[in-house]
Structures are given as structure tokens and as C-alpha cells.
């Protein structure tokens, strides 16, 4: 069972799902849906589309950040 990553969005594509697009120079790209394929073919930047993994990692979405309180010193005595 070989799971591959989609070229545009970066999600996992399981065997039997999605489709492939090949250029004449031999490069093959995998897409889960026609939505991702059309965005790739229209040369959209995945870092500017908010449903891609690259956008979410660039804009720090979905991370659980713990806010730290400033350290206070305890006076001796």
C-alpha cells in the first residue's frame, strides 16, 4: 500500500484515488481532484490559496501554540 502526496495541495492520495497528469518531458503530477489539477494548470501559487498545506504552514494555521507568561523573579528573603 503506497500512499503518495498530491502535487498541488500536499494531501495523501491512496491507491485507486485521484488522477495523474503528465507533461511531454516526462514529469508526472498526481492530483486528488479536478479542482487541484485546474489550479495547477492555471499556474496558481499554492502559498496564496488558503486550502493548501503550504498556505496553512506559511500562515501558521492549525498549530496549537501555548502562550507563555513572562517570568517573574521571586525576591529572596
C-alpha positions as CSV (number, residue, x, y, z in Angstrom):
1,X,0.0,0.0,0.0
2,X,1.9,3.0,-1.3
3,X,0.5,6.4,-0.3
4,X,1.7,9.3,-2.3
5,X,1.4,13.1,-1.8
6,X,-0.6,15.2,-4.1
7,X,1.4,17.7,-6.0
8,X,-0.6,20.9,-5.5
9,X,-2.3,20.6,-2.1
10,X,0.1,18.2,-0.4
11,X,-2.5,15.8,1.0
12,X,-2.1,12.0,0.9
13,X,-3.5,10.1,-2.1
14,X,-4.3,6.5,-1.5
15,X,-4.2,3.9,-4.3
16,X,-7.2,4.0,-6.6
17,X,-8.0,7.6,-5.9
18,X,-7.1,10.8,-7.9
19,X,-5.5,11.1,-11.3
20,X,-2.2,11.8,-12.9
21,X,-1.1,14.5,-15.3
22,X,2.0,14.0,-17.4
23,X,4.0,16.6,-19.3
24,X,5.7,15.8,-22.6
25,X,9.1,16.0,-20.9
26,X,8.2,13.0,-18.6
27,X,7.3,14.8,-15.4
28,X,4.2,13.2,-13.8
29,X,2.0,15.1,-11.3
30,X,-0.7,13.5,-9.1
31,X,-3.9,15.2,-8.1
32,X,-6.7,14.1,-5.9
33,X,-9.5,16.1,-7.7
34,X,-10.0,18.2,-10.7
35,X,-10.1,21.3,-8.5
36,X,-6.4,20.8,-7.7
37,X,-5.5,20.0,-11.3
38,X,-7.1,23.1,-12.7
39,X,-5.4,25.3,-10.1
40,X,-2.1,23.8,-11.0
41,X,-2.7,24.1,-14.7
42,X,-3.7,27.8,-14.3
43,X,-0.3,28.3,-12.6
44,X,-1.8,29.5,-9.3
45,X,0.6,29.7,-6.4
46,X,-0.3,27.2,-3.6
47,X,1.1,29.6,-1.0
48,X,-1.6,32.1,-1.7
49,X,-4.6,29.7,-1.7
50,X,-6.0,29.1,1.8
51,X,-7.0,25.5,1.4
52,X,-3.5,24.2,0.7
53,X,-0.9,22.8,3.1
54,X,1.7,25.3,2.0
55,X,-0.6,28.2,2.8
56,X,-1.5,26.8,6.2
57,X,2.1,26.2,7.2
58,X,3.2,29.6,5.9
59,X,0.5,31.5,7.9
60,X,0.8,29.2,11.0
61,X,-2.7,27.8,10.9
62,X,-3.8,24.8,12.9
63,X,-0.9,24.9,15.3
64,X,-1.6,24.7,19.0
65,X,0.6,27.3,20.5
66,X,0.9,27.7,24.2
67,X,1.2,31.2,25.4
68,X,3.9,31.6,27.9
69,X,3.7,34.0,30.7
70,X,6.6,36.3,31.4
71,X,9.0,35.1,34.1
72,X,8.7,36.9,37.4
73,X,11.5,36.8,39.9
74,X,10.8,35.7,43.4
75,X,12.5,38.1,45.9
76,X,15.0,36.5,48.2
77,X,14.3,36.8,51.9
